[in-house]
Amino acid sequence: MTGSTSRESRHSSYITFSREEWARLRDVTPQPLTEGELERLRALNERISLEEVAHIYLPLSRLLNLHAGAAQQLYRATDAFLGGKAAKVPYIIGIAGSVAVGKSTTARILQALLARWPNHPKVDLVTTDGFLYPNRVLEERGIMKRKGFPESYDIRRLIRFLSDVKSGCPEVSVPVYSHLVYDIVPNETQLVRQPDIVIVEGLNVLQVAGTPSSRNTPPLFVSDFFDFSIYVDAPEELIFDWYVDRMRLLRETAFRSPQSYFHRYSRLSEEEAVKMAREVWTEINGVNLRENIAPTKGRARLILEKGPDHAVQRVRLKKL
């Protein structure tokens, strides 16, 4: 079997691949992205290269293509068994990880790569930001500073969305979140119309926090609807540095817009901006990572372990 044969790997539920071992699993998968396309997919402070796409994301897209293809074959077999009565059900991929770790870029790259495979050309990306409660609700509940923590999400609505998608509903709507205004956009929705694959990206997608239930009914978890799950990981000190760097860049770009919720921060000096970012990390994002997000890592089917410059150093794939 390909992959690390260390003692840890033999006695772990995961097979561990070095960067070089994983890159070889690309096989003959072609590189469909250009530098210009990758530039549009990168987050503000990430320097992911076409080489990173070739070494990490192309093998991953090949693996996901095999899994999605197998699910499609099972659907067709079930459809034949039921006499053509089975509804088309998308293959759902969950992507979790900390603020600033790069999960959004990972999701966008995978969406672009998976859509190039001929057997599943329609790939939708949904972020769980749209299922945050509006700011007015968070303020009423006194949890505005807990935004991004499990209690700040409308989990019931998120599970209802996933249930509808998995039930084969022809069209399902998703609330839209704006990072510019830092809130849900009223009367704006994203429509999901039976795509081949849905990628669901967010902080909390692997957390075991479900809807309220009776004593006789087990709770539903968001991850119950996933066919495959990915956790984007890195040492906290690196994620902290990336977060501070991102806040510094946002101060010089998006925060300068008068429409930005954080417009007031654009007037801070660089030293003041860095101090503010450190405080937010210490009081909010770092706490959320340690208490809620990182403990869910072991629930992921695959873990991308990043090093400096957002480069993936190891890939861990859960044994079947």
C-alpha positions as CSV (number, residue, x, y, z in Angstrom):
1,M,0.0,0.0,0.0
2,T,1.3,3.5,-0.9
3,G,2.0,5.9,2.0
4,S,4.0,6.1,5.1
5,T,4.7,2.9,7.0
6,S,5.7,4.6,10.3
7,R,4.5,3.0,13.6
8,E,2.1,5.9,14.0
9,S,0.6,5.2,10.6
10,R,0.3,1.4,11.1
11,H,-1.6,1.9,14.4
12,S,-3.6,4.9,13.2
13,S,-6.9,5.0,11.4
14,Y,-5.2,7.1,8.8
15,I,-2.7,6.3,6.0
16,T,-0.1,9.2,6.0
17,F,1.5,10.4,2.7
18,S,4.4,12.7,2.4
19,R,4.1,15.5,-0.2
20,E,6.1,13.5,-2.7
21,E,4.2,10.3,-2.2
22,W,0.9,12.1,-2.6
23,A,2.0,13.9,-5.7
24,R,2.8,10.6,-7.5
25,L,-0.9,9.7,-7.1
26,R,-1.8,12.4,-9.6
27,D,-0.9,9.7,-12.3
28,V,-1.7,11.3,-15.7
29,T,-4.4,13.7,-14.5
30,P,-3.9,16.9,-16.7
31,Q,-3.4,20.4,-15.2
32,P,-6.5,22.3,-16.3
33,L,-5.9,25.5,-14.5
34,T,-3.9,28.5,-15.8
35,E,-2.0,31.0,-13.7
36,G,-4.8,33.6,-14.4
37,E,-7.5,31.2,-13.2
38,L,-5.6,30.3,-10.1
39,E,-5.0,33.9,-9.3
40,R,-8.8,34.4,-9.2
41,L,-9.2,31.4,-6.8
42,R,-6.6,32.4,-4.3
43,A,-7.4,34.2,-1.1
44,L,-5.9,37.6,-0.4
45,N,-2.7,36.5,1.4
46,E,-2.2,33.0,-0.1
47,R,0.5,32.2,-2.5
48,I,-0.6,28.8,-3.7
49,S,1.2,28.0,-7.0
50,L,0.4,25.8,-10.0
51,E,3.0,23.4,-8.6
52,E,0.9,23.1,-5.4
53,V,-2.2,22.4,-7.5
54,A,-0.3,19.7,-9.4
55,H,1.2,18.1,-6.4
56,I,-1.7,18.3,-3.9
57,Y,-5.0,19.2,-5.5
58,L,-4.9,17.2,-8.8
59,P,-4.4,13.9,-6.9
60,L,-7.2,14.9,-4.5
61,S,-9.5,15.7,-7.4
62,R,-8.7,12.4,-8.9
63,L,-9.6,10.6,-5.7
64,L,-12.8,12.6,-5.3
65,N,-13.7,11.9,-8.9
66,L,-13.3,8.1,-8.3
67,H,-15.5,8.4,-5.2
68,A,-18.2,10.5,-6.9
69,G,-18.1,8.2,-10.0
70,A,-18.7,5.2,-7.7
71,A,-21.6,7.0,-6.1
72,Q,-23.1,7.8,-9.5
73,Q,-22.9,4.1,-10.5
74,L,-24.6,3.2,-7.3
75,Y,-27.3,5.7,-8.0
76,R,-27.9,4.3,-11.5
77,A,-28.1,0.8,-10.1
78,T,-30.6,1.8,-7.5
79,D,-32.6,3.8,-10.0
80,A,-32.8,0.6,-12.2
81,F,-33.8,-1.5,-9.2
82,L,-36.6,1.0,-8.4
83,G,-37.8,1.2,-11.9
84,G,-36.5,4.8,-12.6
85,K,-38.0,6.3,-9.4
86,A,-34.8,7.4,-7.6
87,A,-34.3,11.2,-7.4
88,K,-30.9,12.6,-8.5
89,V,-28.8,13.2,-5.4
90,P,-25.6,15.2,-5.4
91,Y,-22.4,14.0,-4.0
92,I,-21.6,16.2,-1.0
93,I,-18.1,17.1,0.1
94,G,-17.5,18.9,3.4
95,I,-14.4,21.1,4.0
96,A,-13.6,22.3,7.6
97,G,-10.8,24.2,9.2
98,S,-9.9,27.3,11.1
99,V,-10.3,31.0,10.1
100,A,-7.4,32.0,7.9
101,V,-6.1,28.4,7.3
102,G,-7.1,28.5,3.6
103,K,-10.2,26.3,3.4
104,S,-12.1,28.7,1.2
105,T,-9.2,28.6,-1.4
106,T,-9.1,24.8,-1.1
107,A,-12.9,24.7,-1.8
108,R,-12.7,27.0,-4.8
109,I,-9.7,25.1,-6.3
110,L,-11.5,21.8,-5.9
111,Q,-14.7,23.2,-7.4
112,A,-12.7,24.3,-10.4
113,L,-10.9,21.0,-10.8
114,L,-13.9,18.7,-10.2
115,A,-16.0,20.6,-12.7
116,R,-13.4,19.6,-15.4
117,W,-14.1,15.9,-15.0
118,P,-16.6,14.8,-17.6
119,N,-18.9,12.7,-15.4
120,H,-19.7,15.5,-13.0
121,P,-19.5,18.9,-14.7
122,K,-21.9,20.8,-12.4
123,V,-20.2,21.6,-9.1
124,D,-21.8,24.0,-6.6
125,L,-20.0,25.6,-3.7
126,V,-21.9,26.6,-0.5
127,T,-20.3,28.3,2.5
128,T,-21.9,28.0,5.9
129,D,-21.4,31.7,6.4
130,G,-24.9,32.1,4.8
131,F,-26.3,30.1,7.8
132,L,-25.0,32.5,10.4
133,Y,-27.7,34.3,12.3
134,P,-28.1,37.9,11.1
135,N,-26.2,40.5,13.2
136,R,-29.4,41.8,14.8
137,V,-30.1,38.3,16.2
138,L,-26.6,37.8,17.4
139,E,-26.8,41.2,19.2
140,E,-30.1,40.4,20.7
141,R,-28.7,37.2,22.1
142,G,-25.5,38.9,23.3
143,I,-23.2,36.6,21.2
144,M,-21.9,39.0,18.6
145,K,-18.4,38.4,19.8
146,R,-19.1,34.6,19.4
147,K,-19.7,34.9,15.7
148,G,-18.3,31.8,14.1
149,F,-18.9,29.7,17.3
150,P,-21.4,26.9,17.0
151,E,-24.2,28.8,18.7
152,S,-24.0,31.6,16.1
153,Y,-25.3,29.4,13.3
154,D,-28.8,28.5,12.4
155,I,-28.0,24.7,12.5
156,R,-31.6,23.8,12.0
157,R,-31.8,25.7,8.7
158,L,-28.4,24.3,7.6
159,I,-29.5,20.7,8.2
160,R,-32.8,21.4,6.5
161,F,-30.9,22.6,3.4
162,L,-28.7,19.5,3.4
163,S,-31.7,17.3,3.9
164,D,-33.5,18.9,0.9
165,V,-30.4,18.5,-1.3
166,K,-30.0,14.9,-0.3
167,S,-33.7,14.3,-0.9
168,G,-33.3,15.3,-4.5
169,C,-35.3,18.6,-4.3
170,P,-35.1,20.3,-7.8
171,E,-34.2,23.7,-6.2
172,V,-32.9,24.7,-2.8
173,S,-32.1,28.2,-1.7
174,V,-29.2,29.3,0.5
175,P,-28.9,32.6,2.3
176,V,-26.1,34.9,1.1
177,Y,-23.5,36.4,3.4
178,S,-21.4,39.4,2.6
179,H,-17.9,39.7,4.2
180,L,-18.0,43.4,3.2
181,V,-21.0,44.3,5.3
182,Y,-20.3,41.4,7.7
183,D,-23.9,40.3,7.7
184,I,-26.5,38.2,5.9
185,V,-27.7,40.1,2.7
186,P,-31.5,40.5,3.0
187,N,-33.6,39.1,0.1
188,E,-30.6,37.6,-1.6
189,T,-30.2,33.8,-2.1
190,Q,-28.0,31.3,-3.9
191,L,-30.0,28.6,-5.7
192,V,-28.8,25.0,-5.8
193,R,-30.4,23.1,-8.6
194,Q,-29.4,19.4,-8.4
195,P,-25.7,19.7,-9.2
196,D,-23.5,16.6,-9.6
197,I,-21.4,17.7,-6.6
198,V,-22.0,20.2,-3.7
199,I,-19.0,21.4,-1.7
200,V,-20.0,22.7,1.7
201,E,-17.2,24.8,3.3
202,G,-17.2,26.2,6.8
203,L,-15.7,26.3,10.3
204,N,-18.2,24.1,12.0
205,V,-19.2,21.5,9.4
206,L,-17.6,18.6,11.3
207,Q,-18.9,19.6,14.7
208,V,-21.3,17.3,16.5
209,A,-23.9,19.9,17.2
210,G,-27.3,19.1,15.8
211,T,-30.9,20.2,16.0
212,P,-32.9,19.9,19.2
213,S,-34.5,16.5,19.4
214,S,-36.7,14.4,21.6
215,R,-35.3,11.8,23.9
216,N,-36.2,9.0,21.4
217,T,-34.8,10.6,18.3
218,P,-31.0,10.9,17.8
219,P,-29.8,14.4,16.7
220,L,-28.8,15.0,13.2
221,F,-25.3,16.3,12.5
222,V,-24.2,18.4,9.5
223,S,-21.6,15.8,8.7
224,D,-24.2,13.1,8.5
225,F,-25.0,14.4,5.0
226,F,-21.4,14.3,3.7
227,D,-20.1,11.6,1.3
228,F,-16.5,12.8,1.9
229,S,-15.0,15.3,4.3
230,I,-11.7,17.2,4.4
231,Y,-10.0,19.1,7.2
232,V,-7.5,21.8,6.3
233,D,-4.9,21.8,9.2
234,A,-1.8,23.8,10.2
235,P,0.0,24.6,13.5
236,E,-1.8,27.3,15.4
237,E,1.2,29.6,15.3
238,L,1.1,29.5,11.5
239,I,-2.6,30.1,11.3
240,F,-2.2,33.1,13.7
241,D,0.5,34.6,11.5
242,W,-1.7,34.1,8.4
243,Y,-4.6,35.8,10.2
244,V,-2.6,38.8,11.2
245,D,-1.2,39.1,7.7
246,R,-4.7,38.9,6.2
247,M,-6.0,41.6,8.6
248,R,-3.0,43.8,7.6
249,L,-3.8,43.4,3.9
250,L,-7.6,43.9,4.4
251,R,-6.8,47.2,6.2
252,E,-5.1,48.4,3.1
253,T,-7.8,47.1,0.7
254,A,-11.4,46.0,1.5
255,F,-11.6,47.9,4.8
256,R,-11.1,51.2,2.9
257,S,-14.5,50.9,1.3
258,P,-17.1,53.1,3.1
259,Q,-19.6,50.2,2.8
260,S,-17.2,47.9,4.8
261,Y,-18.4,47.0,8.3
262,F,-14.7,47.3,9.3
263,H,-14.1,50.7,7.6
264,R,-13.1,52.2,10.9
265,Y,-10.1,49.9,11.0
266,S,-8.7,51.3,7.8
267,R,-7.7,54.4,9.7
268,L,-5.5,52.4,12.2
269,S,-1.8,52.5,11.9
270,E,-0.1,49.2,11.0
271,E,1.0,48.7,14.6
272,E,-2.5,49.3,15.8
273,A,-4.0,47.0,13.2
274,V,-1.6,44.2,14.2
275,K,-2.4,44.7,17.9
276,M,-6.2,44.6,17.2
277,A,-5.7,41.4,15.1
278,R,-3.8,39.7,18.0
279,E,-6.5,40.6,20.5
280,V,-9.3,39.2,18.2
281,W,-7.3,36.0,17.7
282,T,-6.6,35.7,21.5
283,E,-10.2,36.4,22.6
284,I,-12.2,34.8,19.7
285,N,-10.7,32.9,16.8
286,G,-8.0,31.1,18.7
287,V,-10.5,30.0,21.4
288,N,-13.0,28.8,18.7
289,L,-10.2,26.8,17.0
290,R,-9.0,25.1,20.2
291,E,-12.4,24.4,21.7
292,N,-14.6,23.7,18.7
293,I,-12.8,23.3,15.4
294,A,-9.6,21.4,16.0
295,P,-11.3,18.6,18.1
296,T,-13.3,17.7,15.0
297,K,-10.2,16.9,12.9
298,G,-10.3,13.2,13.5
299,R,-13.8,13.0,12.0
300,A,-12.5,14.0,8.6
301,R,-12.0,11.5,5.8
302,L,-8.9,13.3,4.7
303,I,-6.6,15.8,6.4
304,L,-4.4,18.3,4.5
305,E,-1.5,19.3,6.8
306,K,0.0,22.7,5.8
307,G,3.4,24.2,6.5
308,P,4.8,27.7,5.8
309,D,3.4,29.6,2.7
310,H,0.2,27.4,2.8
311,A,2.1,24.5,1.2
312,V,0.7,21.1,2.1
313,Q,3.4,18.9,3.7
314,R,1.5,15.8,4.5
315,V,-1.8,14.2,3.5
316,R,-3.6,11.8,5.8
317,L,-6.4,9.6,4.3
318,K,-8.6,7.6,6.6
319,K,-8.5,3.8,6.0
320,L,-11.6,2.3,4.5
